[in-house]
């Protein structure tokens, strides 16, 4: 059964669910995530427009993978065409992450398609301890990996790096895209 609610309403419900599960007040979640309480209130009401960075901060503060805040329902067979799926845009760079598959209970990985444009780098703060990212470039060229040692990658190149340390993704040519598997250890 498909969830026909708009994406912001699904994200709002997920934030409330995970905050309740963690037993946190809105004030405490604001403190832990570094976000304003008013921003969290808007997000939980489904009226906010969260950036990728905001959702990552909430995931870390709640101790859950980012995908749990965007998690769509899982039918037995799932097809996501290019340009479709729950996407979140970076507030700091021309970078979009589309959740393709999140970890079901007991599994510990999430799968994303990323699309980026040259310009500002997408700098990521550390994710949950033990997180490892696996990146495969499909189209274009990118500079990616640990913030202090990024690697230039082209189509078909694979890179694995710690996601629990600062890292970066910079598109070097227009319409660069790839797939990231986030492993939560």
C-alpha positions in Angstrom: 0.0 0.0 0.0 1.6 3.3 -1.1 1.9 6.2 1.2 0.4 9.1 -0.8 1.3 11.8 1.7 3.5 14.6 0.5 7.3 14.0 1.3 7.3 16.7 4.0 4.4 15.0 5.8 6.2 11.7 5.7 9.4 13.3 7.1 7.3 15.1 9.8 5.8 11.8 10.9 9.2 10.1 10.9 10.8 12.8 13.1 7.9 12.6 15.6 8.1 8.8 15.6 11.8 8.7 16.2 11.8 11.5 18.8 9.0 9.7 20.7 10.9 6.4 20.4 14.0 8.1 21.9 12.0 9.6 24.6 13.2 13.1 23.8 11.4 16.4 24.2 11.4 18.9 21.4 13.8 21.1 23.5 16.2 18.2 24.1 16.3 17.2 20.4 16.9 20.9 19.5 19.8 21.0 21.9 21.3 17.7 20.6 20.9 18.5 16.9 22.0 22.2 17.2 18.7 23.2 15.5 16.3 25.9 16.7 13.2 24.5 18.6 11.0 26.6 16.3 12.6 24.8 13.2 11.9 21.4 14.7 8.4 22.4 15.5 7.8 23.4 11.9 9.4 20.2 10.6 7.2 18.0 12.9 4.2 20.0 11.7 5.1 19.2 8.1 5.5 22.9 7.2 9.3 23.1 7.2 11.6 22.4 4.3 14.5 20.4 5.7 17.8 20.5 4.0 20.1 17.4 3.7 22.2 18.9 6.5 19.2 19.3 8.8 18.1 15.7 8.3 21.6 14.4 8.9 21.9 16.4 12.1 18.6 15.0 13.3 19.6 11.5 12.4 22.8 11.8 14.4 21.0 13.4 17.4 18.3 10.7 17.3 20.9 7.9 16.9 19.2 6.6 13.7 20.4 6.4 10.1 19.4 9.4 8.0 17.2 7.1 5.9 14.8 6.4 8.8 13.7 10.0 8.5 12.9 9.7 4.8 11.9 6.0 4.7 9.1 5.3 2.2 6.9 2.2 2.5 8.5 -1.0 1.1 6.4 -2.9 -1.4 7.7 -6.4 -2.4 8.9 -5.2 -5.8 10.1 -1.6 -6.1 11.1 0.4 -9.2 12.5 3.9 -8.9 13.0 5.5 -12.3 15.7 8.1 -12.8 14.5 11.4 -11.5 12.0 9.8 -9.1 12.2 8.9 -5.4 12.4 10.8 -2.2 15.1 13.4 -2.8 16.7 15.9 -0.4 18.8 18.8 -1.6 21.9 20.2 0.1 21.7 23.6 1.5 25.4 24.2 0.8 26.1 22.8 -2.7 24.5 21.6 -5.9 24.0 18.1 -4.5 21.0 15.9 -4.2 20.6 12.6 -2.5 17.8 10.3 -3.4 17.0 7.4 -1.1 16.8 4.2 -3.2 16.7 1.6 -0.5 16.9 1.8 3.3 17.9 -0.9 5.7 15.0 -3.1 6.8 15.1 -4.0 10.5 18.2 -6.1 11.3 20.1 -4.9 8.2 22.5 -2.1 8.3 22.9 -0.4 5.0 21.2 2.4 2.9 21.5 3.0 -0.8 21.4 6.5 -2.4 21.7 7.9 -5.9 23.6 11.2 -5.8 23.5 13.9 -8.4 25.8 17.0 -8.3 26.9 20.0 -10.2 30.3 21.8 -10.2 30.6 24.6 -7.7 30.4 24.4 -3.9 31.6 21.1 -2.4 29.2 19.0 -0.4 31.0 18.8 3.0 29.6 16.2 5.3 30.0 16.2 9.1 30.7 12.7 10.6 27.7 10.3 10.7 27.1 7.8 13.4 30.2 6.0 14.7 31.2 3.0 12.5 29.5 4.3 9.3 31.4 3.4 6.1 30.5 4.9 2.8 30.9 3.1 -0.6 30.8 5.3 -3.7 30.6 4.3 -7.3 30.6 7.1 -9.9 28.2 6.4 -12.8 28.6 9.6 -14.9 31.0 12.5 -14.8 33.9 13.1 -12.5 34.1 13.9 -8.8 36.6 14.6 -6.0 35.3 12.6 -3.0 36.3 10.9 0.2 37.9 12.0 3.5 38.0 15.8 3.8 41.8 15.7 4.2 42.5 13.2 1.4 39.8 13.3 -1.4 40.3 11.2 -4.5 39.4 12.1 -8.1 37.0 9.5 -9.5 35.5 8.8 -12.9 32.8 6.6 -14.3 33.0 3.1 -12.8 35.5 4.1 -10.1 34.7 2.8 -6.6 35.8 4.3 -3.3 35.2 3.2 0.3 35.9 5.6 3.1 34.9 6.3 6.8 31.6 8.1 7.0 32.1 8.8 10.7 34.8 11.3 9.8 34.4 14.6 7.9 34.1 13.9 4.1 33.5 15.7 0.9 31.9 15.3 -2.6 32.7 17.8 -5.3 31.4 17.5 -8.8 34.2 18.3 -11.4 31.9 18.2 -14.4 28.2 19.0 -14.9 25.6 16.3 -14.2 27.9 14.0 -12.2 26.1 11.1 -10.6 26.8 8.0 -8.7 25.6 5.6 -6.1 26.5 5.6 -2.4 25.9 2.6 -0.1 26.1 3.7 3.6 27.0 0.8 5.9 26.1 1.3 9.5 28.3 -0.9 11.7 
